Amino acid sequence: MPYLFTSESVSEGHPDKVADQISDALIDHFLAFDAESKVACETLVTTGQVVLAGEVKSKAYLDVQTIARDVIKRIGYTKSEYMFEANSCGVFSAIHEQSADINQGVDRKKKEEQGAGDQGMMFGYATNETEDYMPLALDLAHKILIELAELRRENKQIKYLRPDAKSQVTLEYNDHNQPIRIDAIVVSTQHDDFDEEGKMLDKIKKDIVNILIPRVKKKYKKFANLFNDKIQYHINPTGKFVIGGPHGDTGLTGRKIIVDTYGGKGAHGGGAFSGKDPSKVDRSAAYATRHIAKNLVAAGVADEVLVQVSYAIGVAQPMGIYINTYGSSKVDMSDGEIAKIVEGIFDMRPYFIEQRLKLRNPIYSETASYGHMGRKNEVVTKVFTTPDGKEKKVKVELFTWEKLDYVPKVKKAFNLK
């Protein structure tokens, strides 16, 4: 029977995402100057204020105020009327040294025996629904806001946009779990004040439908037929949205974990990513399970795969690996048998995850908005500055967990051509 499925996304200017981006900028700076840094950093943003708190073990010394302000400026909070502005907001730091009790469970004389930074279960998911092996509803929701941010920065076709925004996409699927129609699109965007509220709402709706959506449609040639004049649009459905960002709502690190992953498809273990160095398996193992799921689907093992891994704090070897192919398996094996083979291909001890995916590099700022999964794997050069003004250039590979580098190994293990 056909069914509807919905996913949402939030923009880089959403208060929770502002917090995520500040936390991950701190992670990147610590790792840039000390690759062995252990960091757990939380950020709170509200009217005119940024609060940083967390635990750190690092040789690096950072100007956390400047880092936070640079992130806020890049996002676009640069006007006093936003009531949260990069140069004038207060930045309070309560970051302190990491507990030795926790650290003794992670660090080992032999690096390969490094224990998990915490207990818990992590999930990775992939589907052949889109070219980047992501669920289409979430992919669309992200792309809508990425294009909206581009329009805001261009400041040509739409000149009243402010940084805070949310999107939501509802798809109709057929009996074969294939998307056949976009049922509804929701876009709520912060905007400058208008003289007349009625004219304002009418203009925003026309601009979103006639300017933004065609730009998004161009990115989806495969699914162009899903865009039609029967889509229900809900554009700023509550009306006026002038007050937004951290002034409208307090933002906290780690409150958008479904936006960060698969939009409600698959599963989530509950642990946030941003603000954590890769010794925290909440982050590193979630990336590793995505890497496994994507390579399994790309190799033709199944059309859809969910991977779970679980850990005990301080223990290197995972408690177990679980695979669910949702009945879409293309190999003559049970999901349990598939999991056994996967265990032999991918070493899921924390140290080996860090090495395989090059996670002890400053690669995290780019993950902190528009999702950690389904992103473009590329090599970039990043520049970091010490408090005394010295620059350090670092060449890094982003989104390594999106690589299809294990497809040949998977095909060989499962006797696939």
C-alpha angles and dihedrals in degrees: 000000000000115000142185125240127187135198131177137204136191130214129248087257094058107114095239090050092048086057092047092051093050091049092049093046087058090049090052093050093049092049093045091060099029117021091192094059117137110209139170108174128175125192131200121192127188139145106333094336142099120188120193121194135164150092127288138181107185145127089222124098116205138191093230093181093059092045092052093047092049090054093049091049092050091051090054108254094136104126127083092223089068087068087223113071132168099234100038105038119105117246116202120186124203095165113143141171120298118255112264088216091063095040094055089061092055109037118071135176087242108052093211088062092059108143127229113272091228143356121260146092127275130196135208125190139186137174132182089229092109137023091256092049094246132128108271098227093058092040090055093045090054094046092051091058095041089056091044090055090049090053090049093052093044088052092193113099095026115027105172101065123126125196103260118086144143133200136192132188128196118197131191115224128198128226090276093058092252121139109244105166144014104236100182143358123199121194124175114181131179112236145178117272117274127206093233121034095206094054089044094056092044093051094046092051093048092048094049094048098040103034110022102038096051089053090053092045091057089062092056108057091152091055100033089117090064090067110082142140092267095071113119108232121200106185116181088336094184091056122230116042105176097123107065145123118057090334091060097041134008112248127215134185115258102019097117101058095139091050087049093055130022108331094250097314116121110001144290129221093213101247120122123226110207119091094024128110116225095263084077103086090204083079108024097043092046088056091045093052090049088052090052095046094048094049092047092053093042090051091054099249090129142341092240130020136184118193125193127189126178135196145191116223112264093011118112101200113073120242090238148312122246126194128194119183094178090231091300097110117138094195127078095246139099118250088251091056090049089053091054091054091046090055088059094050102043122046103214099189107125096244092052092048089053091050097043094050097033091236099160090078130093095264103124109088089074091056096056098084133038094018138305094240133062092028130138118276107221143144117245138169116235128192123216128185128210121222089259092055102259115144126220122192116206126188109212140172113232127213096005090170088069093063119112091213094126097054093099091050092047093049091050093049092049096038092242123155 
